Amino acid sequence: MQSANTILMVKPSGFRFNEETAVNNHFQIADESQTVAQIQNKAVNEFDSMVSLLQKNGVEVIVIDHDNGAETPDAVFPNNWFSTHQNGDVYLYPMNAINRRLERRLEIFDTIKEKHHLRVSNIIDFTHWEKKNLFLEGTGSMILDRVNCIIYASISKRTSEKLLSEYAKKMNYDVISFESYHSSSNQSPLIYHTNVMMCLASSFAVICLEAILDQNERQRVMDKLKETEKTIIEITFDQMNNFAGNMLEVQNLNGDQYLVMSSKAYHSLNKSQINQIQQYVQILHSPIDTIETLGGGSARCMMAEIFLPNQD
């Protein structure tokens, strides 16, 4: 399956602007007009609304609340530190920002096993690479085509080419890697995570192709998407900056598929793009402006897919 019917989300009880990640996340914007308490209150309200929208449409949501929220301002983005797989494997990933490493809580998997009766067979730990200053931040760094066993990855400080190769060998996946930029100049910063410029669903891909400046790399991505029969829905730099690349396909327990995005992302799309998406899935969108602005991540970053099998 490409899309999960269960997702895990972490309540942003300690959410605030994270100075450590802002060094190479150029989507983050500080807001000094509000107190931390005001920011956290808004973030929690946005989170609750998004959870409610998903649950109302039959998507199972596991909500986790960290008890050390003040130390983990980006805990609301759990997809960066772990991923789950249909064979019961869980992967743990090396994180660039030191305070983001505190988000890793293995007791979450006890909750998944005991309360949700899902099986965790193996935990494969890549976090030792942090000691060598090499990082691979989960499904932020990597877009996984789980059906065709392909990884799409934009190389950056947070997405090591060496670790991509190691991970791909372990998973028996092919790698399509490239560099993507914030503007049409290669003097602009590299995009920190692949999942802000690309979304892969069962039948289509939403992608900012113009961010891939190298024509050969761009063509390689397009060829692979076409080879795997994905309709390409192209977005602009401006739409990417409104988080139109940061979407995730999910499904409910009946198998109905949805593309989940922020309201900002939705309103940046034109009618043609919306119609293309709706040929395949229904769209769900929720306003998460505070989380997007200060956190530099959007709807996809907030959802960690749970693909684990049921316990025997």
Buried (B, 14 or more C-beta within 10 A) or exposed (E): EBBBBBBBBBBBBBBBBBEBBBEBBBBBEEEEEBEEEEBBBBBBBBBBBBBEBBEEBBBBBBEBEBEEBEEBBBBBBBBBBBBBBEEBBBBBBBBBBEBBBBBBBEEBBEBBBEEBEBEBEEEBBBBEBBEEEBBBBBBBBBBBBBEBEBBBBBBBBBBBBEBBEBBBEEBEBEBBBBBBBBEEEEEBEBBBBBBBBBBBBBBBBBBBBBBBBEEEBBEBBBEBBEEEEBBBBBBBBEBBBBBBBBBBBBBBEEEBBBBBBBBBBBEBBEEEBEEBBEEBBEBBBBBBBBBBBBBBBBBBBBBBBBBBBEEE
